Every structure is written in C-alpha cells, then in structure tokens.
Amino acid sequence: MQTIEIDFDVFKEITLRRKTENVSPNDVLREVFSLDPKIEDAFSDSPREYPWVTKGVSFPHDTEFRATHKGKMYNGIV
C-alpha cells in the first residue's frame, strides 16, 4: 500500500465528509474524484479496521496501551 502525506486541514475535511465510520478516507476521495466505488467495498458488510493516528504517529488496530495516572494503572486497546 502506498502512503501520501496530507496536511491537517485536508485530513479534517476528509474526516468531515465521511458519512459513517464504515466510509473510508479512500471512499471519500473516490467520491470527490467522481470514481466508481470499488466492487469489493460495495458488497462488504465487515467493519473496517482503522489505525489510530495522533500527532503524526499511527497505532495499528489491536495496539495495547497502559499508563499510570494518580497511582492507578489504566489499560486500553485501539
């Protein structure tokens, strides 16, 4: 898979144009460019797994986190 760099304003606009969480950024761009939806996406009922991206760092699906706050340990999974 290729990656492209976009600035934060472009990322926000793509995110705002997603009608539901099942609409990928690629789906948004295909619509903007008037391209037909991909065939496998049009019939897919399975949820998509998106990485969590913050401050330029991408955390893949199932990344585990842990942190201590005010003496208490917290765990989380993306």
N, C-alpha and C positions, 0 to 999 in steps of 0.2 A: 504494500500500500504506500502510495506517495503522500507526503505531507506538504502543506503550504502554510506560509506564515501570513497571518492577518492581524490587523491592529484591533484594539479593544472595542472601538466603535463598530467595526464590521462584525465582530463576534456578537455584540449586543443586538445588532439588527437581525442577524440570522436567528438568534435565540428568540427574539420577539416574534418572528414570522413562523415559528413552529406552532402549529395549531394544537398539538398534543405532544406528550412525551414520546409517543411512538413515531413521530416525524423526525427524521434525522436531519442534521445540517446539510447533508448531501441532497436529501429530498427538497429542502428549501431552495438550494441553488439550482436544482433541475427545474423547479417551477419558475424561478426568476429568469432562467435562460430559455424558457419555453421548450424544454426537452421532455419527452415522454417518460413516465415513471418506469423504473427498472421492473422487468417482469417478475423476478423473484420477490421483490419488495411488495408488489401489488397484491400478492396472494399470501403473504406471510402473516400469520397470527402470533408468531412468537415474539416476546418482548426483546428489544434490543438492549445490549449492554454497553453503556457509555462510560468512558473513564471520567473521573472527577478531575477537573483542571482548575488549578488555583495558582495565581502568581507565576504563570508560565510553567508550572510543574504538573505533569499528568500522572494520576494514580489509577492504575487499571482496576477493572471490576474485581472484586474479592480482596482488595488490599486491606490489610488489617492495621488498625491504629491503636495505640494505647498512650495514655497521658495521666499524669497525676495533677490534680487540682485541689488545693486546700486540703492536702493529705489523703484524698480519696482517689483510687485508681479507676479510670474510665477506659472502656474498650469500645471500638467501633469497627465496622466493615463497610467499605464503599459498595 
